[in-house]
Amino acid sequence: MKHLVVGAYAALPAERDEQEHFYDELAARGLAAALEIPFVDVLHADLNWFAAQLRGRFTRSVVTAIPGTMQRVWRDPAFGLASPDEEGRTRAVAWITDIRHAAEDLNDRTGEQSVAWLHIHSAPSVTADRTAFARSLAELTTAEGFTTELVVEHCDAHDPAVEGEKRFLPLEAELEASPDLGFAVNWGRSALEAHDPERPRRHVELLAAAGRLRGLMFSGAGATDNRWGKAWADLHLPLSTDEPSSLMTPQRVTECLAAAGSPAYVGAKLQAPADADVETRLRVIASVIDLVR
């Protein structure tokens, strides 16, 4: 049975009562067994409320460091686990350690393994260095007292021929730097790397063959401007049946799943229109989860 993870924050309604209804229905309909939780400075502004949403229904969730990583890289181009600047690298290691402590605190509040995995990344943009990344990972993996597993989430690699978005290390360099860690693939982030909707499947095949694929998340990308933003941006587009500009088709989802084997978790992170009601948001998520489960 697949462990289903949903990046609910990408489709979350604005109002608290609707958020609670959204979480209730994700659990009741079996759309999610766990959440992907974004970290910028905290796990949630109201941690006790959030812990109550998780407790008893969303366990072994994923915390992703990418929102906070990118905000820090925009302010400080030397920041990142793969930074050739030693001070920037050290700041990133300390920040990831803070996230690990935050995950343990959330687990203590719920009394469960609410968080099981932490997605980390080979920032900074353009200047990321494999040796620096390996040094950071060695420091993080030897630290004691944490129950969450570190997982490298691959984002688009820097390529001077492609505009890109995150522009981190190539997947092969990340693999060399982290011989003992598992990896996660996000469909959209792999697709926008080379402006190629077949790239995600190739990344999945490479990692599965190496026995390194831990997670697979489906988040769409498109080759044309759309209602959420520009072409080839990390916009978490829905499935092509819900968003015509999305290159993430049902066939491409099923092909990636077939190539993946048995990763520890699979799921979806998808946007919904800002004015959408809860039912519409759930339907967008179900379009992918129904293919995945």
C-alpha positions in Angstrom: 0.0 0.0 0.0 1.5 3.4 -1.0 2.1 6.0 1.6 0.3 9.0 0.1 1.8 12.5 0.7 0.0 15.7 -0.3 1.6 19.1 -0.4 -1.7 20.6 0.9 -0.2 24.1 1.4 -0.2 24.6 -2.4 -4.0 24.2 -2.5 -4.9 25.4 1.0 -7.9 27.8 1.3 -7.3 31.1 3.0 -9.9 30.9 5.8 -9.2 28.8 8.9 -12.6 27.1 8.9 -12.1 26.1 5.3 -8.6 24.9 6.0 -10.0 22.6 8.7 -12.6 21.3 6.3 -9.9 20.7 3.7 -7.8 18.7 6.1 -10.8 16.8 7.3 -11.7 15.7 3.7 -8.2 14.9 2.7 -8.2 12.3 5.5 -11.8 11.2 5.2 -11.5 10.5 1.5 -8.2 8.7 1.8 -6.4 11.3 -0.4 -3.5 11.7 2.0 -1.9 9.7 4.7 0.7 12.5 5.3 1.4 16.0 4.3 4.3 17.9 2.7 4.9 20.8 5.1 6.9 23.9 4.0 9.5 25.5 6.2 10.6 29.1 6.0 11.1 30.2 9.6 8.7 28.0 11.4 6.6 24.9 10.6 3.4 26.9 11.2 2.4 30.2 12.8 0.0 28.4 15.1 1.8 25.2 16.0 -0.7 23.9 18.5 -3.6 24.2 15.9 -1.5 22.6 13.2 -0.5 19.7 15.5 -4.2 19.1 16.1 -4.8 18.9 12.4 -2.1 16.3 12.0 -2.7 14.2 15.2 -4.3 10.8 14.6 -4.6 11.1 10.8 -1.5 12.5 9.0 1.7 10.6 10.1 5.2 10.2 8.6 4.9 13.5 6.8 7.6 15.3 4.8 9.0 18.7 5.7 10.4 20.6 2.7 13.2 23.2 3.2 12.8 24.6 -0.3 10.6 27.7 0.5 13.0 28.9 3.1 16.1 27.9 1.1 15.0 30.0 -1.8 14.1 33.0 0.3 17.5 32.9 1.9 19.3 32.4 -1.4 17.5 35.5 -2.9 18.8 37.5 0.1 22.1 35.9 0.4 23.6 34.3 -2.8 26.3 32.5 -0.7 23.7 30.6 1.3 23.3 26.9 0.8 24.5 23.4 1.7 26.5 23.3 -1.5 27.9 26.8 -1.2 31.6 27.2 -2.0 31.6 30.0 0.5 32.3 28.4 3.9 30.3 30.9 6.0 27.3 30.5 3.7 27.6 26.8 3.9 27.8 26.8 7.7 24.8 29.0 7.9 22.8 26.6 5.8 23.9 23.6 8.0 22.8 25.5 11.1 19.5 26.3 9.5 18.8 22.7 8.5 19.6 21.7 12.0 17.0 24.2 13.3 14.4 22.5 11.0 15.3 19.1 12.4 14.7 20.4 15.9 11.4 21.9 14.8 10.3 18.6 13.4 11.2 16.8 16.7 9.2 19.4 18.6 6.1 18.8 16.3 6.4 15.1 16.9 6.6 15.7 20.6 3.4 17.9 20.4 1.4 15.2 18.5 2.9 12.3 20.4 3.4 10.6 17.0 5.9 10.4 14.2 4.2 13.2 12.4 7.3 14.1 10.5 9.5 11.3 9.1 11.4 12.9 6.2 13.1 16.2 5.6 13.8 17.4 2.0 17.1 19.2 1.6 18.6 20.8 -1.5 21.9 21.6 -3.2 21.7 25.4 -3.1 22.9 28.0 -3.9 21.9 28.9 -7.5 24.6 28.6 -10.2 27.6 28.4 -7.9 26.7 25.1 -6.1 29.7 22.9 -5.5 29.6 19.1 -5.2 32.5 19.0 -2.6 30.9 21.6 -0.4 27.6 19.7 -0.6 29.3 16.5 0.4 30.9 18.2 3.4 27.5 19.6 4.6 25.8 16.2 4.2 28.6 14.5 6.2 28.1 17.0 9.0 24.3 16.6 9.0 24.3 12.8 8.8 26.7 12.4 11.8 24.6 14.6 14.0 22.7 12.6 16.7 19.3 13.0 18.3 17.0 13.3 15.3 14.4 10.8 14.1 13.7 12.4 10.7 15.4 11.0 7.6 17.2 13.4 5.4 16.2 13.1 1.7 17.8 15.1 -1.1 15.1 16.5 -3.3 16.5 17.2 -6.8 15.6 20.5 -8.3 16.5 21.9 -11.7 20.3 21.8 -12.4 22.1 24.9 -13.6 22.4 24.9 -17.4 23.6 28.1 -19.2 21.5 27.1 -22.2 18.2 27.1 -20.1 16.9 29.9 -18.0 16.0 27.5 -15.1 14.7 28.5 -11.7 16.5 26.9 -8.8 19.7 26.1 -10.8 21.3 23.8 -8.3 23.6 20.8 -8.8 23.0 18.1 -11.5 21.5 14.9 -10.2 24.7 13.0 -10.9 26.7 15.4 -8.8 24.2 15.2 -6.0 24.4 11.4 -6.1 28.2 11.5 -5.8 28.0 13.9 -2.9 25.6 11.8 -0.9 26.3 8.1 -1.2 24.2 7.2 1.8 21.1 9.3 1.3 17.8 8.7 -0.5 16.4 11.1 -3.1 13.0 12.6 -4.0 11.9 13.6 -7.5 9.4 16.3 -8.1 7.9 15.9 -11.6 7.7 19.6 -12.4 11.1 20.5 -11.1 12.7 17.8 -13.2 10.7 18.8 -16.2 11.7 22.4 -16.1 15.4 21.5 -15.8 15.8 21.0 -19.5 12.3 22.1 -20.6 11.6 18.4 -21.3 8.6 16.5 -19.9 10.4 13.2 -20.4 13.2 14.3 -18.0 11.3 13.3 -14.8 10.9 9.7 -15.9 14.6 9.5 -16.7 15.5 10.9 -13.3 13.2 8.3 -11.7 14.7 5.5 -13.7 18.2 6.5 -12.8 17.5 6.7 -9.1 15.4 3.6 -9.0 18.1 1.6 -10.8 20.6 2.9 -8.2 18.3 2.0 -5.3 18.2 5.6 -4.2 14.6 6.7 -4.9 12.8 7.4 -1.6 10.0 9.8 -2.7 8.1 10.8 -5.9 5.9 13.9 -5.9 3.7 15.0 -8.8 3.6 18.7 -9.5 3.0 20.0 -13.0 4.9 22.4 -15.3 4.0 23.9 -18.6 5.7 25.2 -21.7 3.4 28.2 -22.1 2.3 31.1 -19.9 -0.8 30.3 -17.9 -3.1 31.7 -15.3 -0.6 31.0 -12.5 2.5 32.4 -14.1 5.1 32.0 -16.8 6.1 29.1 -18.9 8.6 26.6 -17.4 8.2 27.9 -13.8 7.8 25.9 -10.6 4.1 26.6 -10.4 2.7 23.2 -9.1 0.3 23.0 -12.1 -2.5 20.5 -11.8 -2.8 17.4 -14.1 -3.3 18.2 -17.8 -7.0 17.1 -17.5 -7.6 20.0 -15.0 -5.1 22.5 -16.5 -4.6 22.5 -20.3 -1.2 24.2 -20.1 0.2 21.4 -17.9 2.5 18.9 -19.5 1.9 16.5 -16.6 -0.5 14.1 -18.4 -2.0 10.9 -16.9 0.2 8.8 -19.2 3.4 10.5 -17.9 2.3 10.1 -14.3 1.7 6.3 -14.8 5.0 6.0 -16.7 6.9 7.5 -13.8 5.1 5.3 -11.3 5.9 2.2 -13.3 9.6 3.2 -13.4 9.7 4.1 -9.7 9.3 0.6 -8.3 8.4 0.9 -4.6 9.5 4.3 -3.1 8.8 5.0 0.5 6.2 7.7 -0.4 4.4 9.1 -3.4 2.0 12.0 -3.8 1.0 15.3 -5.2 1.6 19.0 -4.7 -0.8 21.0 -6.9 -2.2 24.6 -7.1 -5.9 25.3 -7.2 -7.5 28.6 -8.3 -7.4 31.2 -5.6 -11.2 31.5 -5.6 -11.8 27.8 -5.7 -14.1 26.2 -3.1 -12.9 23.3 -1.0 -14.5 20.7 -3.2 -12.7 22.0 -6.3 -9.4 21.9 -4.4 -10.0 18.3 -3.4 -11.0 17.3 -6.9 -7.7 18.8 -8.3 -5.7 16.7 -5.8 -7.8 13.6 -6.4 -7.1 13.7 -10.1 -3.5 12.8 -9.4 -3.9 10.7 -6.3 -6.5 8.5 -8.0 -3.7 7.6 -10.6 -1.1 7.1 -7.9 -2.8 5.0 -5.3 
